Structures are given as C-alpha cells and as structure tokens.
Amino acid sequence: MPKLTGRPGNQRAYLLIMGACATLIILAWFVVRLFSVPAAIGMSAVAAVLPPVAAIVANNRQD
C-alpha cells in the first residue's frame, strides 16, 4: 500500500472524497437502481468525477 505523504489535511480530504465516491457507487449499484435507474446513473456520474478531484486536492500544496 502506498504511503501517503503531504499535509494531514490533504490526506484527510482525499480519504473523505474517495470514501464518498465508494459510498455513491455502492448505493447506486445495489440500492438506488432498484427504485430509480436515472438516479443511479446520476450518482455513478458524480462518483466518476470524484477521483480526479480527490487527486487534485491531495496534491494541492499551499506552502
């Protein structure tokens, strides 16, 4: 497992964003799709955008 380096705030933000991404995917694919396929597609689309955002936040240096 790669070691996270950088500011603790950046690491925390990265983990929170990626946790939200995983939560959205799991809920969309296993729960929401049973009630509303368009909502599940929308949730998956939002989840697809989150990993690049998390990488940008994690690599943001404010020296």
N, C-alpha and C positions, 0 to 999 in steps of 0.2 A: 504494500500500500504506500503510495507516495506521501512523503512528509509535507504537510502544509507549512509554508513559510510566509512571513509577512506580518502585517499588523493583526492583532487578535480581532479587532472589529471587522476587518475584511473577511477573515476566516468565518466568523460568526454569520455575517451577511451571506456569504457563499453557501454555507450549510443550510441556512434558513430558506434561501431561494431554491436550492436543489431539493430540499425537503418538501417545499410547496409543489415543485414540479412532479415529484414522485407521487405525492398525495393526489394531485389533479389527475394524473394518468390512471392510478389505481381506481379512484372513484369514477372516472369517466368510463373506463372499460368494464368495470364489474358491477357498478350500481346504477349510474345515471342512464346508461344506454338502455336499460330495461324500461325506463319511463319516457325518455326523450333522446332520440338519436341526434337531432341537431344540437342539443345542449352538450352531448358527449363529444361531438365533433368540435364544437367551440372550445370546450375545456381542453381537448387534445391540442388544438391550435395554440392556445395560450401556453400550454406546457411545452410545446416545441420551441417557443421563443425564449423561454426562461433560461436554458443552459448558456447561451451566448451572453445574456445579461449577467448571469452569475459569474462568468469568466471575466467580464469587463469589471465588475465590482471587485472581484478578488484581486485583480491585477492593478487596480487603481492605487497609485502611490501619491500620497499627499505629504511629501517631506517638508 
